[in-house]
Amino acid sequence: MRATTLEPATVWWGGGVPERVVWRGSRWRVSDQPTRLTATAEFLPSAMTHAPEQTIGWRFQITAGTESVVVDIVPDAGQWAVARTWS
């Protein structure tokens, strides 16, 4: 099931990738390899074959106890927010 949200989250980083998250009052650990969510600038010519990409968020699985959820996190007003979940 996929849900779209925009809920605040506190994210701890290690080596440039998310490692732990506090979300909905629970502590979660990142339990798989985080994947960058990227976008290509719209002003670049469409013929450009390797346009530079900007990181707009991250997707990864988080686990607390026996529960695991895949989340997308995005920047929101200077903090991080969970934008989508898959359970």
Biopython code that builds the backbone (N, CA, C, O; Angstrom):
import numpy as np
from Bio.PDB.StructureBuilder import StructureBuilder

atoms = [
    (1, "MET", "N", (0.835, -1.170, 0.000)),
    (1, "MET", "CA", (0.000, 0.000, 0.000)),
    (1, "MET", "C", (0.886, 1.241, 0.000)),
    (1, "MET", "O", (1.869, 1.304, 0.738)),
    (2, "ARG", "N", (0.543, 2.224, -0.822)),
    (2, "ARG", "CA", (1.313, 3.456, -0.916)),
    (2, "ARG", "C", (0.493, 4.599, -0.339)),
    (2, "ARG", "O", (-0.696, 4.731, -0.629)),
    (3, "ALA", "N", (1.131, 5.413, 0.471)),
    (3, "ALA", "CA", (0.455, 6.578, 1.051)),
    (3, "ALA", "C", (1.308, 7.812, 0.798)),
    (3, "ALA", "O", (2.535, 7.758, 0.883)),
    (4, "THR", "N", (0.655, 8.915, 0.489)),
    (4, "THR", "CA", (1.354, 10.185, 0.312)),
    (4, "THR", "C", (1.092, 11.041, 1.538)),
    (4, "THR", "O", (-0.057, 11.269, 1.914)),
    (5, "THR", "N", (2.167, 11.514, 2.158)),
    (5, "THR", "CA", (2.068, 12.301, 3.382)),
    (5, "THR", "C", (3.031, 13.475, 3.281)),
    (5, "THR", "O", (3.701, 13.624, 2.259)),
    (6, "LEU", "N", (3.117, 14.274, 4.264)),
    (6, "LEU", "CA", (4.196, 15.246, 4.433)),
    (6, "LEU", "C", (4.317, 15.461, 5.929)),
    (6, "LEU", "O", (3.826, 16.445, 6.482)),
    (7, "GLU", "N", (4.989, 14.506, 6.570)),
    (7, "GLU", "CA", (5.123, 14.496, 8.022)),
    (7, "GLU", "C", (6.563, 14.763, 8.412)),
    (7, "GLU", "O", (7.474, 14.180, 7.825)),
    (8, "PRO", "N", (6.793, 15.634, 9.396)),
    (8, "PRO", "CA", (8.159, 15.947, 9.813)),
    (8, "PRO", "C", (8.908, 14.710, 10.307)),
    (8, "PRO", "O", (8.330, 13.810, 10.917)),
    (9, "ALA", "N", (10.207, 14.693, 10.025)),
    (9, "ALA", "CA", (11.073, 13.602, 10.468)),
    (9, "ALA", "C", (12.437, 14.192, 10.824)),
    (9, "ALA", "O", (12.892, 15.150, 10.200)),
    (10, "THR", "N", (13.074, 13.612, 11.823)),
    (10, "THR", "CA", (14.447, 13.977, 12.172)),
    (10, "THR", "C", (15.342, 12.885, 11.617)),
    (10, "THR", "O", (15.114, 11.700, 11.863)),
    (11, "VAL", "N", (16.363, 13.285, 10.865)),
    (11, "VAL", "CA", (17.218, 12.325, 10.173)),
    (11, "VAL", "C", (18.658, 12.481, 10.651)),
    (11, "VAL", "O", (19.181, 13.594, 10.704)),
    (12, "TRP", "N", (19.300, 11.363, 11.001)),
    (12, "TRP", "CA", (20.731, 11.320, 11.331)),
    (12, "TRP", "C", (21.452, 10.770, 10.113)),
    (12, "TRP", "O", (20.980, 9.846, 9.451)),
    (13, "TRP", "N", (22.605, 11.361, 9.833)),
    (13, "TRP", "CA", (23.368, 11.024, 8.638)),
    (13, "TRP", "C", (24.709, 10.410, 9.013)),
    (13, "TRP", "O", (25.278, 10.713, 10.062)),
    (14, "GLY", "N", (25.197, 9.548, 8.142)),
    (14, "GLY", "CA", (26.523, 8.963, 8.294)),
    (14, "GLY", "C", (27.076, 8.665, 6.911)),
    (14, "GLY", "O", (26.434, 7.965, 6.128)),
    (15, "GLY", "N", (28.240, 9.177, 6.605)),
    (15, "GLY", "CA", (28.828, 8.928, 5.286)),
    (15, "GLY", "C", (28.019, 9.522, 4.149)),
    (15, "GLY", "O", (28.080, 9.029, 3.023)),
    (16, "GLY", "N", (27.260, 10.577, 4.429)),
    (16, "GLY", "CA", (26.483, 11.244, 3.385)),
    (16, "GLY", "C", (25.143, 10.612, 3.072)),
    (16, "GLY", "O", (24.462, 11.048, 2.144)),
    (17, "VAL", "N", (24.743, 9.582, 3.830)),
    (17, "VAL", "CA", (23.446, 8.930, 3.618)),
    (17, "VAL", "C", (22.691, 8.822, 4.947)),
    (17, "VAL", "O", (23.305, 8.822, 6.014)),
    (18, "PRO", "N", (21.360, 8.732, 4.878)),
    (18, "PRO", "CA", (20.579, 8.587, 6.117)),
    (18, "PRO", "C", (20.916, 7.283, 6.839)),
    (18, "PRO", "O", (21.102, 6.242, 6.209)),
    (19, "GLU", "N", (20.993, 7.358, 8.189)),
    (19, "GLU", "CA", (21.252, 6.168, 9.006)),
    (19, "GLU", "C", (20.126, 5.860, 9.983)),
    (19, "GLU", "O", (19.780, 4.697, 10.193)),
    (20, "ARG", "N", (19.551, 6.913, 10.584)),
    (20, "ARG", "CA", (18.472, 6.739, 11.557)),
    (20, "ARG", "C", (17.437, 7.834, 11.344)),
    (20, "ARG", "O", (17.744, 8.910, 10.830)),
    (21, "VAL", "N", (16.199, 7.538, 11.751)),
    (21, "VAL", "CA", (15.092, 8.482, 11.580)),
    (21, "VAL", "C", (14.211, 8.428, 12.821)),
    (21, "VAL", "O", (13.944, 7.350, 13.354)),
    (22, "VAL", "N", (13.761, 9.591, 13.278)),
    (22, "VAL", "CA", (12.684, 9.652, 14.258)),
    (22, "VAL", "C", (11.483, 10.195, 13.510)),
    (22, "VAL", "O", (11.518, 11.295, 12.958)),
    (23, "TRP", "N", (10.412, 9.398, 13.500)),
    (23, "TRP", "CA", (9.216, 9.725, 12.724)),
    (23, "TRP", "C", (8.006, 9.149, 13.450)),
    (23, "TRP", "O", (8.029, 8.007, 13.908)),
    (24, "ARG", "N", (6.965, 9.942, 13.549)),
    (24, "ARG", "CA", (5.740, 9.537, 14.258)),
    (24, "ARG", "C", (6.046, 9.090, 15.682)),
    (24, "ARG", "O", (5.410, 8.171, 16.200)),
    (25, "GLY", "N", (7.014, 9.735, 16.311)),
    (25, "GLY", "CA", (7.328, 9.454, 17.705)),
    (25, "GLY", "C", (8.122, 8.185, 17.946)),
    (25, "GLY", "O", (8.306, 7.789, 19.097)),
    (26, "SER", "N", (8.601, 7.531, 16.887)),
    (26, "SER", "CA", (9.386, 6.298, 17.037)),
    (26, "SER", "C", (10.751, 6.459, 16.405)),
    (26, "SER", "O", (10.936, 7.231, 15.465)),
    (27, "ARG", "N", (11.712, 5.708, 16.946)),
    (27, "ARG", "CA", (13.058, 5.660, 16.374)),
    (27, "ARG", "C", (13.111, 4.513, 15.380)),
    (27, "ARG", "O", (12.688, 3.396, 15.677)),
    (28, "TRP", "N", (13.635, 4.805, 14.198)),
    (28, "TRP", "CA", (13.763, 3.820, 13.129)),
    (28, "TRP", "C", (15.211, 3.770, 12.692)),
    (28, "TRP", "O", (15.910, 4.782, 12.720)),
    (29, "ARG", "N", (15.662, 2.597, 12.289)),
    (29, "ARG", "CA", (17.001, 2.500, 11.702)),
    (29, "ARG", "C", (16.839, 2.238, 10.205)),
    (29, "ARG", "O", (15.906, 1.554, 9.783)),
    (30, "VAL", "N", (17.739, 2.778, 9.421)),
    (30, "VAL", "CA", (17.731, 2.534, 7.978)),
    (30, "VAL", "C", (18.234, 1.112, 7.771)),
    (30, "VAL", "O", (19.352, 0.775, 8.161)),
    (31, "SER", "N", (17.390, 0.273, 7.150)),
    (31, "SER", "CA", (17.705, -1.154, 7.068)),
    (31, "SER", "C", (17.960, -1.641, 5.646)),
    (31, "SER", "O", (17.904, -2.843, 5.388)),
    (32, "ASP", "N", (18.236, -0.729, 4.723)),
    (32, "ASP", "CA", (18.710, -1.105, 3.395)),
    (32, "ASP", "C", (19.535, 0.045, 2.831)),
    (32, "ASP", "O", (19.766, 1.040, 3.518)),
    (33, "GLN", "N", (19.972, -0.085, 1.601)),
    (33, "GLN", "CA", (20.805, 0.945, 0.975)),
    (33, "GLN", "C", (19.944, 2.119, 0.509)),
    (33, "GLN", "O", (19.089, 1.933, -0.357)),
    (34, "PRO", "N", (20.140, 3.321, 1.054)),
    (34, "PRO", "CA", (19.380, 4.478, 0.598)),
    (34, "PRO", "C", (19.647, 4.799, -0.874)),
    (34, "PRO", "O", (20.769, 4.651, -1.359)),
    (35, "THR", "N", (18.608, 5.239, -1.570)),
    (35, "THR", "CA", (18.692, 5.611, -2.974)),
    (35, "THR", "C", (18.356, 7.092, -3.116)),
    (35, "THR", "O", (17.334, 7.552, -2.607)),
    (36, "ARG", "N", (19.217, 7.835, -3.809)),
    (36, "ARG", "CA", (18.938, 9.244, -4.052)),
    (36, "ARG", "C", (17.758, 9.381, -5.003)),
    (36, "ARG", "O", (17.656, 8.637, -5.979)),
    (37, "LEU", "N", (16.869, 10.326, -4.724)),
    (37, "LEU", "CA", (15.815, 10.710, -5.653)),
    (37, "LEU", "C", (16.318, 11.968, -6.337)),
    (37, "LEU", "O", (16.668, 12.938, -5.665)),
    (38, "THR", "N", (16.359, 11.966, -7.660)),
    (38, "THR", "CA", (16.972, 13.070, -8.383)),
    (38, "THR", "C", (16.017, 13.693, -9.388)),
    (38, "THR", "O", (15.000, 13.107, -9.760)),
    (39, "ALA", "N", (16.371, 14.893, -9.815)),
    (39, "ALA", "CA", (15.649, 15.596, -10.867)),
    (39, "ALA", "C", (16.675, 16.310, -11.730)),
    (39, "ALA", "O", (17.726, 16.729, -11.247)),
    (40, "THR", "N", (16.365, 16.442, -12.998)),
    (40, "THR", "CA", (17.219, 17.171, -13.926)),
    (40, "THR", "C", (16.629, 18.556, -14.124)),
    (40, "THR", "O", (15.416, 18.706, -14.269)),
    (41, "ALA", "N", (17.477, 19.555, -14.131)),
    (41, "ALA", "CA", (17.005, 20.934, -14.308)),
    (41, "ALA", "C", (16.222, 21.066, -15.610)),
    (41, "ALA", "O", (16.669, 20.598, -16.658)),
    (42, "GLU", "N", (15.061, 21.701, -15.544)),
    (42, "GLU", "CA", (14.188, 21.833, -16.715)),
    (42, "GLU", "C", (14.724, 22.796, -17.764)),
    (42, "GLU", "O", (14.321, 22.725, -18.926)),
    (43, "PHE", "N", (15.625, 23.695, -17.377)),
    (43, "PHE", "CA", (16.113, 24.700, -18.323)),
    (43, "PHE", "C", (17.194, 24.155, -19.260)),
    (43, "PHE", "O", (17.608, 24.853, -20.186)),
    (44, "LEU", "N", (17.654, 22.932, -19.040)),
    (44, "LEU", "CA", (18.709, 22.379, -19.876)),
    (44, "LEU", "C", (18.138, 21.887, -21.200)),
    (44, "LEU", "O", (16.983, 21.463, -21.253)),
    (45, "PRO", "N", (18.930, 21.939, -22.270)),
    (45, "PRO", "CA", (18.436, 21.474, -23.571)),
    (45, "PRO", "C", (18.093, 19.986, -23.538)),
    (45, "PRO", "O", (18.785, 19.195, -22.896)),
    (46, "SER", "N", (17.023, 19.615, -24.231)),
    (46, "SER", "CA", (16.582, 18.215, -24.217)),
    (46, "SER", "C", (17.579, 17.292, -24.903)),
    (46, "SER", "O", (17.552, 16.084, -24.667)),
    (47, "ALA", "N", (18.461, 17.828, -25.749)),
    (47, "ALA", "CA", (19.450, 17.005, -26.449)),
    (47, "ALA", "C", (20.640, 16.649, -25.564)),
    (47, "ALA", "O", (21.476, 15.837, -25.960)),
    (48, "MET", "N", (20.731, 17.235, -24.386)),
    (48, "MET", "CA", (21.846, 16.944, -23.484)),
    (48, "MET", "C", (21.688, 15.515, -22.970)),
    (48, "MET", "O", (20.679, 15.182, -22.348)),
    (49, "THR", "N", (22.687, 14.676, -23.232)),
    (49, "THR", "CA", (22.560, 13.256, -22.902)),
    (49, "THR", "C", (22.889, 12.918, -21.462)),
    (49, "THR", "O", (22.377, 11.930, -20.935)),
    (50, "HIS", "N", (23.730, 13.708, -20.810)),
    (50, "HIS", "CA", (24.107, 13.426, -19.427)),
    (50, "HIS", "C", (23.962, 14.699, -18.597)),
    (50, "HIS", "O", (24.934, 15.231, -18.061)),
    (51, "ALA", "N", (22.743, 15.160, -18.509)),
    (51, "ALA", "CA", (22.480, 16.395, -17.769)),
    (51, "ALA", "C", (22.764, 16.193, -16.285)),
    (51, "ALA", "O", (22.525, 15.108, -15.756)),
    (52, "PRO", "N", (23.272, 17.221, -15.607)),
    (52, "PRO", "CA", (23.518, 17.096, -14.162)),
    (52, "PRO", "C", (22.211, 16.919, -13.406)),
    (52, "PRO", "O", (21.186, 17.503, -13.761)),
    (53, "GLU", "N", (22.263, 16.119, -12.378)),
    (53, "GLU", "CA", (21.066, 15.855, -11.580)),
    (53, "GLU", "C", (21.217, 16.462, -10.193)),
    (53, "GLU", "O", (22.320, 16.571, -9.657)),
    (54, "GLN", "N", (20.101, 16.846, -9.636)),
    (54, "GLN", "CA", (20.074, 17.411, -8.291)),
    (54, "GLN", "C", (19.339, 16.431, -7.380)),
    (54, "GLN", "O", (18.286, 15.909, -7.748)),
    (55, "THR", "N", (19.891, 16.180, -6.193)),
    (55, "THR", "CA", (19.211, 15.315, -5.228)),
    (55, "THR", "C", (18.023, 16.066, -4.655)),
    (55, "THR", "O", (18.180, 17.154, -4.100)),
    (56, "ILE", "N", (16.825, 15.484, -4.789)),
    (56, "ILE", "CA", (15.616, 16.111, -4.263)),
    (56, "ILE", "C", (15.035, 15.336, -3.085)),
    (56, "ILE", "O", (14.030, 15.744, -2.505)),
    (57, "GLY", "N", (15.663, 14.225, -2.735)),
    (57, "GLY", "CA", (15.201, 13.429, -1.604)),
    (57, "GLY", "C", (15.893, 12.079, -1.585)),
    (57, "GLY", "O", (16.843, 11.834, -2.329)),
    (58, "TRP", "N", (15.394, 11.207, -0.714)),
    (58, "TRP", "CA", (15.967, 9.874, -0.541)),
    (58, "TRP", "C", (14.849, 8.858, -0.368)),
    (58, "TRP", "O", (13.794, 9.182, 0.178)),
    (59, "ARG", "N", (15.072, 7.628, -0.830)),
    (59, "ARG", "CA", (14.146, 6.505, -0.610)),
    (59, "ARG", "C", (14.925, 5.382, 0.062)),
    (59, "ARG", "O", (16.018, 5.020, -0.373)),
    (60, "PHE", "N", (14.339, 4.830, 1.143)),
    (60, "PHE", "CA", (14.994, 3.735, 1.845)),
    (60, "PHE", "C", (13.979, 3.046, 2.753)),
    (60, "PHE", "O", (12.895, 3.567, 3.017)),
    (61, "GLN", "N", (14.361, 1.867, 3.220)),
    (61, "GLN", "CA", (13.536, 1.114, 4.169)),
    (61, "GLN", "C", (13.978, 1.453, 5.581)),
    (61, "GLN", "O", (15.172, 1.529, 5.869)),
    (62, "ILE", "N", (12.997, 1.658, 6.462)),
    (62, "ILE", "CA", (13.294, 1.866, 7.875)),
    (62, "ILE", "C", (12.637, 0.752, 8.674)),
    (62, "ILE", "O", (11.588, 0.230, 8.295)),
    (63, "THR", "N", (13.269, 0.397, 9.787)),
    (63, "THR", "CA", (12.772, -0.698, 10.619)),
    (63, "THR", "C", (12.798, -0.282, 12.078)),
    (63, "THR", "O", (13.767, 0.302, 12.562)),
    (64, "ALA", "N", (11.703, -0.600, 12.772)),
    (64, "ALA", "CA", (11.606, -0.420, 14.227)),
    (64, "ALA", "C", (10.984, -1.695, 14.769)),
    (64, "ALA", "O", (9.827, -2.003, 14.481)),
    (65, "GLY", "N", (11.748, -2.429, 15.548)),
    (65, "GLY", "CA", (11.256, -3.715, 16.052)),
    (65, "GLY", "C", (11.046, -4.671, 14.892)),
    (65, "GLY", "O", (11.986, -4.970, 14.155)),
    (66, "THR", "N", (9.810, -5.159, 14.722)),
    (66, "THR", "CA", (9.504, -6.080, 13.626)),
    (66, "THR", "C", (8.797, -5.391, 12.469)),
    (66, "THR", "O", (8.458, -6.041, 11.480)),
    (67, "GLU", "N", (8.569, -4.090, 12.574)),
    (67, "GLU", "CA", (7.865, -3.348, 11.520)),
    (67, "GLU", "C", (8.862, -2.669, 10.581)),
    (67, "GLU", "O", (9.816, -2.033, 11.031)),
    (68, "SER", "N", (8.634, -2.810, 9.281)),
    (68, "SER", "CA", (9.461, -2.148, 8.274)),
    (68, "SER", "C", (8.568, -1.382, 7.309)),
    (68, "SER", "O", (7.476, -1.829, 6.955)),
    (69, "VAL", "N", (9.059, -0.213, 6.888)),
    (69, "VAL", "CA", (8.325, 0.655, 5.967)),
    (69, "VAL", "C", (9.338, 1.267, 5.010)),
    (69, "VAL", "O", (10.439, 1.628, 5.424)),
    (70, "VAL", "N", (8.977, 1.386, 3.732)),
    (70, "VAL", "CA", (9.801, 2.118, 2.779)),
    (70, "VAL", "C", (9.281, 3.550, 2.749)),
    (70, "VAL", "O", (8.078, 3.782, 2.629)),
    (71, "VAL", "N", (10.207, 4.511, 2.861)),
    (71, "VAL", "CA", (9.820, 5.917, 2.901)),
    (71, "VAL", "C", (10.603, 6.717, 1.863)),
    (71, "VAL", "O", (11.722, 6.362, 1.493)),
    (72, "ASP", "N", (9.993, 7.796, 1.407)),
    (72, "ASP", "CA", (10.678, 8.839, 0.653)),
    (72, "ASP", "C", (10.752, 10.029, 1.578)),
    (72, "ASP", "O", (9.735, 10.447, 2.133)),
    (73, "ILE", "N", (11.955, 10.592, 1.757)),
    (73, "ILE", "CA", (12.075, 11.816, 2.540)),
    (73, "ILE", "C", (12.503, 12.942, 1.607)),
    (73, "ILE", "O", (13.280, 12.736, 0.675)),
    (74, "VAL", "N", (11.979, 14.142, 1.877)),
    (74, "VAL", "CA", (12.286, 15.320, 1.072)),
    (74, "VAL", "C", (12.524, 16.496, 2.002)),
    (74, "VAL", "O", (12.008, 16.517, 3.120)),
    (75, "PRO", "N", (13.306, 17.482, 1.549)),
    (75, "PRO", "CA", (13.467, 18.685, 2.367)),
    (75, "PRO", "C", (12.155, 19.467, 2.390)),
    (75, "PRO", "O", (11.455, 19.562, 1.382)),
    (76, "ASP", "N", (11.834, 20.025, 3.564)),
    (76, "ASP", "CA", (10.600, 20.797, 3.719)),
    (76, "ASP", "C", (10.850, 21.895, 4.748)),
    (76, "ASP", "O", (10.992, 21.616, 5.939)),
    (77, "ALA", "N", (10.902, 23.130, 4.291)),
    (77, "ALA", "CA", (11.084, 24.296, 5.175)),
    (77, "ALA", "C", (12.322, 24.151, 6.056)),
    (77, "ALA", "O", (12.267, 24.429, 7.254)),
    (78, "GLY", "N", (13.433, 23.720, 5.471)),
    (78, "GLY", "CA", (14.688, 23.625, 6.207)),
    (78, "GLY", "C", (14.850, 22.377, 7.049)),
    (78, "GLY", "O", (15.863, 22.220, 7.730)),
    (79, "GLN", "N", (13.865, 21.480, 7.017)),
    (79, "GLN", "CA", (13.949, 20.216, 7.743)),
    (79, "GLN", "C", (13.625, 19.099, 6.766)),
    (79, "GLN", "O", (13.458, 19.338, 5.570)),
    (80, "TRP", "N", (13.536, 17.881, 7.277)),
    (80, "TRP", "CA", (13.167, 16.737, 6.449)),
    (80, "TRP", "C", (11.748, 16.329, 6.765)),
    (80, "TRP", "O", (11.269, 16.504, 7.885)),
    (81, "ALA", "N", (11.071, 15.774, 5.752)),
    (81, "ALA", "CA", (9.705, 15.288, 5.932)),
    (81, "ALA", "C", (9.535, 13.982, 5.160)),
    (81, "ALA", "O", (10.124, 13.800, 4.095)),
    (82, "VAL", "N", (8.733, 13.083, 5.702)),
    (82, "VAL", "CA", (8.364, 11.863, 4.994)),
    (82, "VAL", "C", (7.268, 12.253, 4.006)),
    (82, "VAL", "O", (6.204, 12.729, 4.401)),
    (83, "ALA", "N", (7.537, 12.047, 2.728)),
    (83, "ALA", "CA", (6.597, 12.443, 1.681)),
    (83, "ALA", "C", (5.741, 11.279, 1.191)),
    (83, "ALA", "O", (4.587, 11.478, 0.811)),
    (84, "ARG", "N", (6.299, 10.054, 1.197)),
    (84, "ARG", "CA", (5.555, 8.862, 0.755)),
    (84, "ARG", "C", (5.981, 7.667, 1.577)),
    (84, "ARG", "O", (7.116, 7.583, 2.044)),
    (85, "THR", "N", (5.065, 6.760, 1.741)),
    (85, "THR", "CA", (5.369, 5.509, 2.444)),
    (85, "THR", "C", (4.805, 4.332, 1.659)),
    (85, "THR", "O", (3.796, 4.448, 0.963)),
    (86, "TRP", "N", (5.479, 3.203, 1.791)),
    (86, "TRP", "CA", (5.000, 1.934, 1.250)),
    (86, "TRP", "C", (5.134, 0.916, 2.365)),
    (86, "TRP", "O", (6.204, 0.779, 2.958)),
    (87, "SER", "N", (4.061, 0.202, 2.654)),
    (87, "SER", "CA", (4.149, -0.798, 3.730)),
    (87, "SER", "C", (3.770, -2.167, 3.227)),
    (87, "SER", "O", (3.786, -3.132, 3.991)),
]
sb = StructureBuilder()
sb.init_structure("model")
sb.init_model(0)
sb.init_chain("A")
sb.init_seg("    ")
for serial, (resi, resn, name, xyz) in enumerate(atoms, 1):
    if name == "N":
        sb.init_residue(resn, " ", resi, " ")
    sb.init_atom(name, np.array(xyz, "f"), 0.0, 1.0, " ", f" {name:<3s}", serial, name[0])
structure = sb.get_structure()
